[in-house]
C-alpha cells in the first residue's frame, strides 16, 4: 500500500507524463513554483472555469462578469492595505540558510500533535473493534488528554501572536517548542521579520518618468474599482454580484506541494454586494451554495469540510474556508468572506470619489457590504486530480492507472478508434469523429493494440472509447467502452451524440445544485 506521500509523487509524475502540467521553462531547469498546463491540463482547467463561470452567470440573473487588467494604479494597493499589510512572518535558519514562514512551522507542529492523538485513537479502535466509542475515548484517555492540553496551549499562544502580529512571540514559540530546521536539524534561528509578497515592476519609458506598479496579488480589487461602472451601465439593483476569473501573483517564500501554492496562479472570484445588516444571511447563503457546487461533482461528500477562521483579516467580520482532503491533509480550496464595506470605503477615501448606491426601496444612499467567494483554479485542479487518480488491480495481476474524472470536466470526452488500420475502418471512424467533434472534444487513435489504446485513454480520464469494427460497416453500430466500469455496449452511431451529451452536459450539474 503506497503512502500518501508516494501517491502524491505519482500524481505529480502522472500530470507530466500525460500532458497535464509541466514545470515552467523546463529546458532551462525550470523556475521555482511556476508551472505550465499541458494539452490535457488546459482542457481540464478550462472546463473547471466554465463550470464555475456558468454556475455564477447562468444560475443568477443578478451576477455579471468582468475581466479587469492585471496592472492597476499603485494607489489601489495602498487603499486595499496590500502595501502596508500584505506580509508573511519569515524566519531564517542560520546554518542551512533556508527561509521559512514562522506560522507554517508552528502549524506543522500543531499537526504533529494531532497525528499523535490520531495514532492513540487508531490503536484503541483496533483493540476494541466494533464496541469502540471514539468520543468517550478522546474525553477520558489520559495520554490523549495530555496531548490535547498541549495542543490547546500551543494553539492559544499561536492565535494570540498571529492576531497581534507579535513577531517576538512567534519566535519564542518556535524556540519553546524546540522546532528544528528540516534541513540542518538545528534550532539556530534568526528573528522573525515581515516580508511583502507583492511583485513590483516599473511602468514608463524614461528613467525619471517611471511609476512603481505591482502585479496584482488578488483579482478582487479590479471588481471593487469597477463597482460603479458595472452598477450604472448594467442598471444593477442590490443585491448583485460581479464575477471574474484571472491571474494573480505572489512572491511566496514557501511555495510547495506542486500547483497548490504557486507564484503565478489563477483565481475565480465573485464579489456580492448587499445591504448593510443583511451580510450575515448572505454569508450563510453563499457558504451553502458554494459547498453544493463542489459536492455536485461527485468526488465524495466526506472529502469536504468547512473551516471557520479564527484570525480574521482586518476587513472581515466573518470568514470560512471550504477545505478538501488532499493526499497531504485537508487544505483550503475556496474562501467565503464577509468583507463589510471596507473595500468600497477605502477606495472612496483614497480616490476622493463617492462610491455609494442609491437604494430606491429605502430611499437612501449607502456603501454596500460585500460577501466574497474566492476559489483557486489551480487548487481546484489539484483536488480533482488527487481525487480522480486510481491504481486498479485487474484480473491476471495487471494494474491500470485511471483518472475517474467527472465526465463534465474530462479533457477529452470520447476517443474514436478503428479496430484495425485497413478494410475501410479508419474512413468509417473518421465519419464518426466528424459527427461528434463540433459538440465534444473528441480524439482519434489508431496506434497500438486496442488494449493499449484503452489504457492511454484511461490515464487521461476519457469517459468513452468508441471502437469501429468490421460489423460497423454492416450494422452501423459501434462498441462503446465505459472508462469507470470497463463494460462495453453496442450502440447505434446515431445514438452516440445523446449518450455522450447526457453524461457531459453541465446542465445536469446545475439542476442538481438548484434542486437541493
C-alpha positions as a printed Julia matrix, in Angstrom:
516×3 Matrix{Float64}:
   0.0     0.0     0.0
   1.58    3.31   -1.1
   1.91    6.07    1.49
   0.08    9.34    0.82
   3.4    11.0     0.03
   4.24    8.3    -2.55
   0.76    8.61   -4.07
   1.18   12.38   -4.37
   4.55   11.92   -6.12
   2.86    9.53   -8.56
   0.13   12.1    -9.28
   2.73   14.8   -10.0
   4.62   12.4   -12.31
   1.35   11.38  -14.0
   0.49   15.03  -14.64
   3.75   15.45  -16.55
   3.7    12.14  -18.41
   0.18   12.64  -19.74
   0.33   16.3   -20.71
  -1.5    17.88  -17.76
   1.2    20.0   -16.06
   4.86   20.69  -16.92
   7.48   22.56  -14.87
   7.82   26.03  -16.42
  10.9    26.7   -18.61
  11.96   23.11  -18.05
  14.67   23.16  -20.74
  16.37   25.82  -18.57
  15.97   23.69  -15.42
  12.63   25.25  -14.51
  11.55   28.19  -12.38
  10.62   27.62   -8.72
   6.89   27.16   -8.07
   5.85   28.15  -11.61
   4.1    25.6   -13.84
   2.69   25.34  -17.36
  -0.54   23.5   -18.16
  -0.15   20.99  -20.99
  -2.64   19.97  -23.68
  -4.83   17.9   -21.33
  -4.32   20.15  -18.31
  -5.55   23.24  -20.13
  -8.73   21.44  -21.25
  -9.47   20.28  -17.7
  -8.67   23.75  -16.35
 -10.92   25.44  -18.92
 -13.75   23.05  -18.06
 -13.38   23.9   -14.35
 -13.52   27.61  -15.2
 -16.54   27.07  -17.43
 -18.35   25.14  -14.68
 -17.71   28.0   -12.23
 -18.45   30.85  -14.68
 -21.74   29.38  -15.88
 -22.87   28.48  -12.36
 -22.44   32.17  -11.48
 -23.72   33.92  -14.6
 -26.43   31.48  -15.81
 -27.92   30.46  -12.46
 -28.06   34.02  -11.08
 -29.64   36.79  -13.11
 -28.11   39.31  -10.71
 -24.47   38.24  -11.29
 -22.45   39.57  -14.22
 -18.79   39.16  -15.14
 -15.84   41.41  -15.91
 -12.19   40.97  -16.9
 -10.07   43.66  -15.24
  -6.42   44.3   -16.12
  -3.53   42.85  -14.13
  -1.82   46.25  -13.8
  -3.66   48.76  -11.62
  -2.9    52.26  -10.41
  -0.46   51.87   -7.46
  -2.79   53.76   -5.07
  -5.21   50.83   -5.42
  -2.84   48.73   -3.32
  -2.38   51.47   -0.73
  -6.17   51.67   -0.35
  -6.6    47.89   -0.11
  -3.91   47.6     2.58
  -1.61   45.42    0.5
   1.33   47.84    0.5
   1.39   48.04    4.3
  -0.15   44.77    5.46
   0.35   42.07    2.81
   3.16   40.36    4.64
   4.27   36.92    5.76
   6.23   36.4     9.02
   9.55   34.84    7.93
  12.38   33.24    9.87
  15.78   32.02    8.65
  17.87   29.14    9.89
  21.45   30.4    10.21
  23.01   27.0     9.49
  21.03   25.86    6.42
  20.5    29.46    5.19
  16.91   28.4     4.42
  13.94   30.71    4.95
  10.6    29.56    6.39
   7.23   31.03    7.23
   7.04   31.14   11.02
   3.29   30.45   11.01
   3.75   27.35    8.83
   6.43   25.95   11.17
   4.07   26.34   14.14
   1.07   24.92   12.23
   3.17   21.89   11.3
   3.96   21.45   15.0
   0.23   21.56   15.81
  -0.29   18.98   13.07
   2.28   16.65   14.67
   0.39   16.75   17.97
  -2.88   15.99   16.11
  -1.16   12.99   14.47
  -0.12   11.67   17.9
  -3.72   11.93   19.13
  -4.97   10.17   15.98
  -2.4     7.38   16.48
  -3.76    6.72   20.0
  -7.32    6.7    18.65
  -6.41    4.29   15.82
  -4.62    1.93   18.22
  -7.66    1.84   20.52
 -10.02    1.38   17.58
  -8.03   -1.7    16.56
  -8.06   -3.06   20.11
 -11.76   -2.56   20.87
 -13.23   -3.11   17.39
 -16.98   -2.62   16.98
 -17.6    -1.57   20.59
 -15.18    1.4    20.37
 -16.63    4.75   21.46
 -14.27    7.32   19.95
 -15.83   10.39   21.57
 -15.64    8.82   25.03
 -12.05    7.69   24.44
 -11.0    11.22   23.42
 -12.58   12.64   26.59
 -11.14   10.11   29.04
  -7.84    8.63   27.82
  -5.0    10.19   29.88
  -2.48   10.24   27.04
  -4.97   11.81   24.61
  -5.94   14.41   27.23
  -2.26   15.22   27.79
  -1.68   15.75   24.04
  -4.92   17.75   23.75
  -3.88   20.07   26.6
  -0.53   20.59   24.89
  -2.31   21.36   21.59
  -4.76   23.78   23.25
  -1.97   25.66   25.0
   0.15   25.96   21.83
  -2.86   26.92   19.73
  -3.87   29.67   22.18
  -0.36   31.17   22.18
  -0.13   30.92   18.38
  -3.56   32.53   17.77
  -2.72   35.43   20.09
   0.68   36.01   18.46
  -0.83   35.95   14.95
  -3.75   38.23   15.86
  -1.37   40.72   17.49
   1.21   40.09   14.73
   3.7    39.8    17.6
   6.87   38.65   15.81
   8.84   38.17   19.03
   6.11   35.92   20.43
   6.17   33.82   17.23
   9.93   33.31   17.57
   9.55   32.43   21.25
   7.0    29.73   20.4
   9.43   28.24   17.84
  12.19   28.19   20.5
   9.94   26.85   23.27
   8.59   24.09   21.04
  12.17   23.22   20.05
  11.23   23.33   16.37
  14.24   22.45   14.21
  15.08   23.31   10.61
  14.12   20.28    8.48
  17.4    20.59    6.54
  20.1    21.42    9.13
  18.29   19.86   12.09
  19.36   22.84   14.25
  17.46   25.47   16.24
  19.76   28.32   15.23
  17.05   30.8    14.19
  17.1    34.49   13.26
  14.4    36.89   14.46
  11.04   36.77   12.67
  10.66   39.51   10.05
   7.85   40.71    7.8
   8.18   40.2     4.03
   5.85   41.79    1.46
   4.51   39.31   -1.07
   3.82   41.66   -3.98
   5.9    41.62   -7.16
   6.9    45.16   -8.13
   7.85   46.49  -11.54
   8.1    49.85  -13.3
   5.89   51.44  -15.91
   7.1    54.2   -18.21
   9.7    54.74  -20.89
  12.2    57.12  -19.28
  14.26   56.65  -16.16
  12.78   59.67  -14.37
   9.26   59.17  -15.73
   8.67   55.69  -14.38
   5.99   54.74  -11.88
   6.36   51.81   -9.47
   3.46   49.44  -10.02
   2.62   45.94   -8.83
   1.48   42.71  -10.36
  -1.88   42.21   -8.67
  -1.75   39.79   -5.7
  -5.52   39.13   -5.98
  -8.27   39.78   -8.52
 -10.84   41.32   -6.13
  -9.66   44.93   -6.34
 -10.38   45.08  -10.09
 -14.0    44.35   -9.2
 -14.2    46.97   -6.44
 -12.78   49.82   -8.52
 -15.3    48.96  -11.27
 -18.29   48.77   -8.9
 -19.92   51.99  -10.15
 -19.12   51.27  -13.81
 -20.88   47.91  -13.69
 -23.74   49.03  -11.44
 -24.63   52.02  -13.64
 -24.09   50.52  -17.1
 -25.82   47.27  -16.13
 -28.57   49.07  -14.15
 -27.86   46.57  -11.36
 -30.03   46.52   -8.25
 -28.65   45.43   -4.89
 -28.14   42.59   -4.1
 -25.96   41.8    -7.13
 -22.62   40.21   -7.84
 -19.61   40.72  -10.11
 -17.61   37.63  -11.12
 -14.1    37.44  -12.52
 -11.51   34.83  -13.47
  -7.91   35.99  -13.71
  -4.24   35.61  -12.88
  -2.7    36.85   -9.64
   0.91   36.88   -8.45
   2.5    36.4    -5.03
   6.17   36.13   -4.21
   5.59   33.1    -2.0
   8.63   32.13    0.02
   7.22   28.75    0.98
   5.84   27.72   -2.38
   5.23   23.98   -2.26
   3.02   21.0    -2.9
   3.07   21.23   -6.69
   0.36   23.62   -8.01
  -1.17   24.08   -4.54
   0.88   27.17   -3.74
   2.44   28.94   -6.7
   3.86   32.35   -7.5
   1.61   32.8   -10.53
  -1.88   31.39  -10.1
  -5.46   31.85  -11.23
  -8.47   32.85   -9.15
 -12.23   32.68   -9.69
 -13.77   35.37   -7.51
 -17.26   36.74   -7.1
 -17.99   39.83   -5.02
 -21.64   40.04   -3.97
 -22.87   43.49   -2.93
 -25.59   43.61   -0.25
 -27.37   45.99    2.11
 -25.54   46.67    5.38
 -27.1    44.49    8.08
 -28.02   41.72    5.64
 -24.47   40.46    5.14
 -24.65   37.52    7.56
 -27.65   35.9     5.89
 -25.93   36.25    2.51
 -22.71   34.9     4.01
 -24.65   31.77    5.07
 -26.35   31.58    1.66
 -23.06   31.61   -0.23
 -21.45   29.14    2.16
 -24.23   26.64    1.37
 -24.32   27.36   -2.37
 -20.57   27.02   -2.83
 -20.49   23.7    -0.95
 -23.31   22.37   -3.16
 -21.3    23.43   -6.24
 -18.31   21.4    -5.07
 -20.29   18.34   -3.99
 -22.28   18.21   -7.26
 -19.11   16.95   -8.97
 -19.45   13.67   -7.06
 -15.87   13.47   -5.76
 -17.18   12.32   -2.35
 -19.05   14.46    0.19
 -16.79   13.22    3.0
 -13.8    14.9     1.34
 -15.12   18.41    2.09
 -15.43   20.36    5.3
 -15.83   23.96    6.45
 -13.06   25.6     8.45
 -14.02   28.84   10.19
 -11.24   31.42   10.52
 -10.07   32.3    13.98
  -7.83   35.12   12.8
  -9.97   37.4    10.67
  -8.44   39.72    8.12
  -8.68   43.39    9.13
 -11.58   43.94    6.7
 -13.7    40.88    7.57
 -16.44   40.2    10.11
 -16.82   36.51    9.15
 -14.73   34.07    7.12
 -14.79   30.37    6.39
 -12.85   28.06    4.09
 -14.1    25.08    2.16
 -11.34   22.51    2.61
 -10.75   19.39    0.53
  -8.96   16.23    1.62
  -5.72   16.2    -0.4
  -3.06   13.47    0.0
  -1.33   15.91    2.39
  -4.4    16.56    4.57
  -7.43   18.86    4.48
  -6.46   22.04    2.62
  -8.31   25.21    1.6
  -9.65   25.32   -1.96
 -12.13   28.17   -1.51
 -12.72   31.04    0.9
 -16.04   32.74    1.66
 -15.6    36.1     3.39
 -17.85   38.83    4.7
 -15.7    41.87    3.84
 -18.06   44.55    5.29
 -17.85   47.92    3.47
 -14.08   48.07    3.9
 -13.08   47.89    0.23
 -15.51   50.39   -1.27
 -14.99   52.81    1.66
 -11.2    52.64    1.27
 -11.33   53.26   -2.47
 -13.74   56.17   -1.92
 -11.34   57.65    0.64
  -8.16   57.22   -1.43
  -9.67   58.24   -4.78
 -11.77   61.12   -3.47
 -14.74   59.74   -5.48
 -18.11   58.97   -3.94
 -18.74   55.22   -4.18
 -22.28   54.64   -2.96
 -25.52   53.01   -4.07
 -28.87   54.77   -4.02
 -31.43   52.23   -2.81
 -34.87   53.19   -4.25
 -36.67   50.86   -1.81
 -35.09   52.53    1.23
 -34.89   55.95   -0.46
 -31.32   56.47    0.75
 -27.69   56.05   -0.31
 -25.18   53.79    1.42
 -21.88   51.99    0.9
 -22.76   48.34    0.17
 -21.33   45.47    2.19
 -19.6    42.64    0.32
 -19.67   38.85    0.51
 -16.76   37.32   -1.37
 -16.37   33.82   -2.74
 -12.8    33.17   -3.88
 -11.56   29.9    -5.31
  -8.12   28.96   -6.62
  -8.41   27.37  -10.08
  -5.09   25.56   -9.6
  -6.1    24.22   -6.18
  -9.41   23.07   -7.62
  -7.49   21.38  -10.46
  -5.22   19.64   -7.94
  -8.1    18.48   -5.72
  -9.82   16.94   -8.77
  -6.64   15.22   -9.98
  -5.89   13.83   -6.5
  -9.44   12.58   -6.14
  -9.56   11.04   -9.63
  -6.2     9.22   -9.68
  -6.6     5.47   -9.1
  -4.4     2.42   -9.49
  -6.66   -0.59  -10.0
  -5.62   -4.21   -9.66
  -7.08   -6.2   -12.56
  -7.6    -9.93  -13.0
  -4.39  -11.53  -14.16
  -2.26   -9.25  -11.98
  -2.29   -6.22  -14.3
  -2.58   -2.71  -12.85
  -4.45    0.02  -14.7
  -3.95    3.68  -13.91
  -7.2     5.54  -14.42
  -8.43    9.08  -13.82
 -12.07    8.85  -12.67
 -12.64   12.49  -13.61
 -16.19   13.84  -13.53
 -17.26   13.38  -17.17
 -18.25   17.07  -17.47
 -14.68   18.12  -16.67
 -12.74   15.43  -18.56
 -10.3    16.98  -21.09
 -11.35   14.53  -23.81
 -14.93   13.28  -23.86
 -14.56   10.48  -26.41
 -11.85    8.68  -28.35
 -12.76    7.1   -31.68
 -10.7     4.02  -32.66
 -10.78    1.83  -35.76
 -10.15   -1.78  -34.69
  -7.53   -2.11  -37.45
  -5.9     0.33  -39.88
  -7.46   -1.19  -43.0
 -10.65   -2.52  -44.61
 -12.31    0.9   -44.63
 -12.45    1.08  -40.82
 -10.3     4.28  -40.49
 -12.59    6.03  -43.01
 -15.7     4.96  -41.09
 -14.06    6.05  -37.8
 -13.39    9.48  -39.34
 -17.08    9.77  -40.18
 -17.93    9.11  -36.54
 -15.37   11.73  -35.49
 -16.99   14.28  -37.81
 -20.38   13.58  -36.21
 -19.11   14.32  -32.7
 -16.29   16.85  -32.95
 -18.42   20.03  -33.12
 -20.01   19.31  -29.73
 -17.43   17.32  -27.8
 -13.65   17.32  -27.51
 -13.02   14.09  -29.42
  -9.74   12.4   -30.38
  -8.8     9.73  -32.89
  -6.35    6.9   -32.14
  -5.29    4.03  -34.4
  -1.82    3.27  -32.99
  -1.05    0.07  -30.99
  -3.36   -2.7   -29.83
  -6.89   -1.81  -28.73
  -5.94   -2.7   -25.11
  -3.04   -0.24  -25.09
  -5.25    2.44  -26.58
  -7.84    1.9   -23.81
  -5.1     2.27  -21.18
  -3.91    5.54  -22.72
  -7.41    6.98  -22.6
  -7.95    5.69  -19.02
  -4.82    7.56  -17.97
  -6.15   10.9   -19.23
  -9.67   10.25  -17.95
 -11.61    9.88  -21.23
 -15.12    8.63  -20.29
 -15.94    6.92  -23.63
 -13.9     4.87  -26.08
 -15.73    4.19  -29.35
 -14.46    1.28  -31.46
 -15.33    0.93  -35.12
 -15.05   -2.76  -36.19
 -15.94   -4.83  -39.25
 -19.55   -5.27  -38.06
 -19.95   -1.46  -38.06
 -19.86   -1.45  -41.85
 -22.97   -3.66  -41.87
 -24.99   -2.67  -38.77
 -23.93    1.0   -38.41
 -23.25    0.39  -34.72
 -20.04    0.74  -32.68
 -18.69   -0.68  -29.42
 -18.71    1.89  -26.61
 -16.4     1.09  -23.7
 -17.01    2.95  -20.42
 -13.95    4.16  -18.51
 -15.07    3.57  -14.93
 -16.58    0.09  -15.28
 -14.69   -1.1   -18.39
 -18.01   -2.58  -19.58
 -18.88   -2.43  -23.27
 -22.14   -1.78  -25.15
 -23.12   -1.98  -28.77
 -24.56    1.43  -29.71
 -26.06    2.75  -32.95
 -23.94    5.55  -34.44
 -26.94    7.91  -34.5
 -27.4     7.39  -30.71
 -23.8     8.3   -29.8
 -24.4    12.04  -29.57
 -27.21   11.71  -27.0
 -25.3     9.11  -24.98
 -22.28   11.41  -24.58
 -24.35   14.59  -24.11
 -26.26   13.03  -21.24
 -23.01   12.34  -19.38
 -21.05   15.52  -20.1
 -23.65   18.31  -20.16
 -23.11   20.77  -17.28
 -26.85   21.48  -17.21
 -27.34   18.25  -15.26
 -25.0    19.53  -12.52
 -26.68   22.93  -12.45
 -30.11   21.33  -12.0
 -28.67   19.27   -9.15
 -27.29   22.37   -7.41
 -30.52   24.35   -7.79
 -32.81   21.42   -6.82
 -31.22   20.86   -3.41
